[in-house]
Each structure stands twice: as C-alpha cells, then as structure tokens.
Amino acid sequence: MALGKVAGGCSFIYQGRSLLVAGSENDADDKGKGVLVIDGRQLMLPGVEAGGLQVIESGPILAGDGFTVSVLRGEDEPSRANGKSEWGADLRVKGPTGETTFSQGKWSCTA
C-alpha cells in the first residue's frame, strides 16, 4: 500500500521480514519505486533504470535520500508457489553510515 498504484511488484524477504517492497507500472519507460524499511522507518526510493516490471523482477537499483539499494537476484530458475516466483537474493544497502549486505534472502514477485 505504501507504493501506491503499481501493476506488479516484488519483496525482499530476510529472516522472515520484508525489508524492501518494489513495484512498477506495466510500462517499459517506468523506473519503478520502492519502500525500504531501515532503522524502524520507511523510505520511499525511486528506481534508477527504466524498464518497468522486467527491471523490478530482475533486481532493481533504487536510490534517494542518501541511500542506494541494490537487489542482487540469483540467475537460477525461480521456485513457484501461491502465485509468486521466488529467487535466492541478497540486498545491498549503501547509506550515510556505510554499506550493509543482507545475504541469503528471497526476492519474491507476483506472477
């Protein structure tokens, strides 16, 4: 709901928590947007690269408010369950106090 109107989206799940939700309109010119949960607050971040839903699903880069967030999605075939496709993924967050990588998470996208 924090993203507003989007045609589809994905979530980065780490240790059972959603740290990032990203979505896009179904338009190749759309850069998408995401909401990062960090230090107990939500940051709205715009996408860096145009490409619509395809860029979001393949692992977007989002930047704003002093943060750059990269989803490093695995290239293997996704597992599919409950209308979602899931890949192994890492989330790299660069911010004002340094860089952190959340490793061995899942990138879960609506099919």
C-alpha positions as CSV (number, residue, x, y, z in Angstrom):
1,M,0.0,0.0,0.0
2,A,2.9,2.4,0.6
3,L,3.9,2.2,-3.1
4,G,0.5,3.4,-4.3
5,K,-0.7,2.2,-7.7
6,V,1.6,-0.3,-9.3
7,A,0.9,-3.1,-11.9
8,G,3.1,-5.6,-10.1
9,G,5.8,-5.9,-7.5
10,C,8.3,-7.8,-5.5
11,S,9.5,-8.1,-1.9
12,F,12.9,-8.8,-0.4
13,I,12.4,-11.2,2.5
14,Y,15.2,-11.6,5.0
15,Q,14.8,-13.8,8.1
16,G,11.0,-13.8,7.8
17,R,10.8,-9.9,7.5
18,S,10.1,-7.8,4.4
19,L,12.9,-5.2,4.2
20,L,12.1,-3.9,0.7
21,V,9.0,-3.7,-1.4
22,A,9.3,-2.5,-5.0
23,G,6.9,-2.2,-7.9
24,S,6.3,-0.6,-11.2
25,E,3.6,0.3,-13.8
26,N,3.4,-2.0,-16.7
27,D,5.3,0.4,-18.9
28,A,8.8,0.0,-20.3
29,D,9.6,3.7,-19.6
30,D,8.7,3.4,-15.9
31,K,11.6,3.3,-13.4
32,G,9.6,1.8,-10.6
33,K,9.8,2.7,-7.0
34,G,10.3,1.0,-3.7
35,V,9.9,1.3,0.1
36,L,12.9,0.3,2.2
37,V,12.4,-0.4,5.9
38,I,15.5,0.7,7.8
39,D,16.1,1.6,11.4
40,G,12.3,1.3,12.0
41,R,11.3,3.8,9.4
42,Q,10.1,3.6,5.8
43,L,12.0,5.4,3.0
44,M,10.4,5.8,-0.5
45,L,13.1,5.4,-3.1
46,P,12.7,5.9,-6.9
47,G,14.2,3.4,-9.4
48,V,17.3,4.2,-11.3
49,E,16.8,2.3,-14.5
50,A,13.8,2.3,-16.8
51,G,12.3,-1.0,-17.8
52,G,9.1,-1.4,-15.9
53,L,8.2,-4.7,-14.3
54,Q,11.0,-6.6,-16.0
55,V,13.7,-4.4,-14.2
56,I,11.8,-4.8,-10.9
57,E,11.6,-8.6,-11.2
58,S,15.3,-9.0,-12.4
59,G,16.5,-7.0,-9.4
60,P,16.3,-3.2,-9.3
61,I,18.6,-0.5,-8.1
62,L,16.8,2.3,-6.1
63,A,18.3,5.5,-4.9
64,G,17.4,8.6,-2.9
65,D,17.6,10.2,0.5
66,G,21.3,9.3,0.8
67,F,20.7,5.6,0.1
68,T,21.3,3.3,-2.8
69,V,19.7,-0.1,-2.6
70,S,20.5,-3.0,-5.0
71,V,18.7,-6.3,-5.2
72,L,21.2,-9.0,-6.3
73,R,18.9,-11.7,-7.5
74,G,20.1,-15.2,-8.4
75,E,20.0,-16.3,-12.0
76,D,18.6,-19.7,-11.4
77,E,15.0,-20.7,-12.2
78,P,12.6,-19.4,-9.6
79,S,10.5,-21.6,-7.3
80,R,6.8,-21.0,-7.8
81,A,4.1,-21.2,-5.1
82,N,0.9,-19.3,-4.3
83,G,1.0,-17.2,-7.4
84,K,4.6,-16.0,-6.7
85,S,8.0,-16.6,-8.2
86,E,10.9,-16.6,-5.7
87,W,14.7,-16.5,-6.2
88,G,17.6,-16.5,-3.8
89,A,18.9,-13.0,-3.5
90,D,21.0,-10.5,-1.5
91,L,20.1,-6.9,-0.7
92,R,22.9,-4.3,-0.6
93,V,22.1,-1.1,1.2
94,K,24.6,1.8,0.9
95,G,23.8,4.8,3.2
96,P,25.3,7.7,5.1
97,T,26.9,5.4,7.7
98,G,28.3,2.7,5.3
99,E,27.3,-0.4,3.4
100,T,25.4,-3.5,4.6
101,T,24.5,-6.6,2.6
102,F,21.6,-8.8,3.8
103,S,22.6,-12.2,2.4
104,Q,20.6,-15.3,1.7
105,G,17.2,-13.7,1.4
106,K,14.5,-14.2,-1.1
107,W,13.2,-12.0,-3.9
108,S,9.5,-12.8,-4.1
109,C,7.5,-11.4,-7.1
110,T,3.8,-11.7,-8.0
111,A,3.5,-13.9,-11.1
